[in-house]
Amino acid sequence: MKSDPKAVTMLTGVFPEAFPWVRFLPEDAVREFLVEFMDTARAATDLGTLGPLVPLIAAWKPTAEIYADKELYATLMKPEGGDYGPVEPPEVPGE
């Protein structure tokens, strides 16, 4: 899959039918999702379950939502304002 550009190109054209939201991802991200999806599907099938595909899809869909919202994307891509100072370690119960 990773080494066959024709397969990736063909599947990149088909994936928007199954996952319409991939249309909002940049082309390189669509390919990355596709390869990760196929690798996970292959491994999950070997285990006899498709359960691992659920978190994979759930992780990629919000990325497409960010790309779809130009204002949100621009906000997230702005350089941060600098150092906000030291961060206190979280409290650990029982310590």
Order of alpha helices (4+ residues) and beta strands (2+ residues): alpha-alpha-alpha-alpha
